[in-house]
Amino acid sequence: MSRRNVLRGGLVATTAGVVAPGTVAGAVAAADEASCPPPPGPAMVGQGDPRYRSLASRGYNRRFVGEPEHVWVVGTTAHVVRAVQQAVDSGRRITVRSGGHGFENFVADPAVEVVVDMSALTGVSYDPGRRAFAVEAGALLGEVYRRLYLGWGVTVPAGWCADVGVGGHVLGGGYGPLSRLMGLSVDHLHAVEVVVVDRQGRARAVVATRELSDPHRDLWWAHTGGGPGTFGIVTRYWFRTPGAAGDDPSGLLPAPPSSVLSFSVTWDWQKLDRTSFARLVRNHGEWAEKHSAPDSPYLALYSELALTRRPSGTVLMIGQVAADSGAERMLDEHLAAINRGVPVQPVRTVRNQAWLAAALAGSPGDPAPATG
């Protein structure tokens, strides 16, 4: 958490009342801006550069390995515009990486010639002009959770893994353990800054919002769940819950519960036959359908059933109950419904944690990267 982001964020807002406007606060801000180093980049790292291997091999799935001609390290939106323009002018295939957690070969692919690495674009701040939280596309989910919660007591519902980059995650919708309670990340997306290429082949940055009067509203809508890499390179998101009123940042996004119950449940594959396996899968789907209504008493309970291969040894269910009370009872009832008619006794592990600790710990039973 840099000093610049502290000054941009909630700590300045909480202390502004004790200093005279335009005196001490203004002097501190001016001194900070003068002392802060410029952002990294732009740097075009080629295959002969010692940094190349670290930048080109950031992919999560080791089955896919790319060898781009070069990787751009960028620190501002203007840097991204420059990288995109050069790729367009030279006719090279370009793609973008934020957290490096993608499972497919969208980035690590031999056909990709230029990669834009967003890992230096990590800002998280409150934008009073838009009454929304600005999150740069290279920020990892763990830091987004940490900064939003410690600074303002709010969060954006998103994924389990703290080292997933916001950039591509949000574009796919952004779902996770709080989504049954709060919706998807894109349900709270107010605006997006994206580098696009016009019909004349010129790269430029456009900010598109969900405001009905915005002439670029269709571009905002195009970034609310359709997936990344279609319309341009996103450099920044702004989040504000629809209908949120006022100027108090703590009321513009949802607040998570103070504590959660995380759990993992396993069934021994060797004890499951075709019938009992099918029953297990059917039970999970039917439970989700039965309790999908917006007034369901089980909205705080989220679970994922991982249909692993038999050599893995177990069938795995992970989840979380985001409730300050009644969490154990909810989990008991959920597991009884999932295991109904299945002649295998599951083994479960539970952990009560403060919400932020759970959000930073990642998913229970998170699989290792694929290597072959």
VENRA-V733279 format. One record per backbone hydrogen bond with DSSP energy under -1.0 kcal/mol. CO is the residue of the C=O (numbers start at 1). NH is the residue of the N-H. Records with the same first field share a line. If there is no record, write none. Layout:
CO=NH, NH
//
This chain:
2=6
3=7
4=8
5=9
10=14
11=15
12=16
15=18
16=19
20=23
23=27
24=28
25=29
26=30
27=31
28=32
29=33
30=34
31=35
32=36
43=73
45=71
46=49
49=52
51=55
52=56
53=57
61=64
70=115
71=45
72=117
73=43
76=80
77=81
78=82
79=83
80=84
81=85
82=86
83=87
84=88
85=89
86=90
87=92
93=113, 114
95=116
97=118
107=109
109=112
113=69, 70
114=95
115=72
116=97
117=74
118=121
120=122
121=138
123=136
125=134
127=131, 132
132=127
133=239
134=125
135=237
136=139
137=167
139=166
140=144
141=145
142=146
143=147
144=148
145=149
146=150
147=151
148=152, 154
149=153
161=164
162=142
164=141
165=169
166=170
168=172
170=173
171=227
173=186
174=185
176=179
178=182
179=183
185=188
188=240
190=210
191=238
192=208
193=235, 236
194=206
195=233
196=204
198=201
202=198
204=196
206=194
208=192
211=214
214=217
216=219, 220
217=221
218=222
220=223
221=224
233=195
235=137
236=193
237=135
238=190, 191
239=133
241=244
248=251
249=252
252=241
254=155
258=355
260=353
261=321
262=351
263=319
264=349
265=317
266=347
267=315
268=271
269=272
273=277
274=278
275=279
276=280
277=281
278=282
279=283
280=284
281=285
282=286
283=287
284=288
285=289
286=290
287=291
289=292
293=296
296=299
298=301
300=322
302=320
304=318
306=308, 316
309=312
310=313
313=269
315=267
316=306
317=265
318=304
319=263
320=302
321=261, 323
326=330
327=331
328=332
329=333
330=334
331=335
332=336
333=337
334=338
335=339
339=342
342=344
347=266
349=264
351=262
353=260
354=358
355=359
356=360
357=361
358=362
363=366
370=62
//
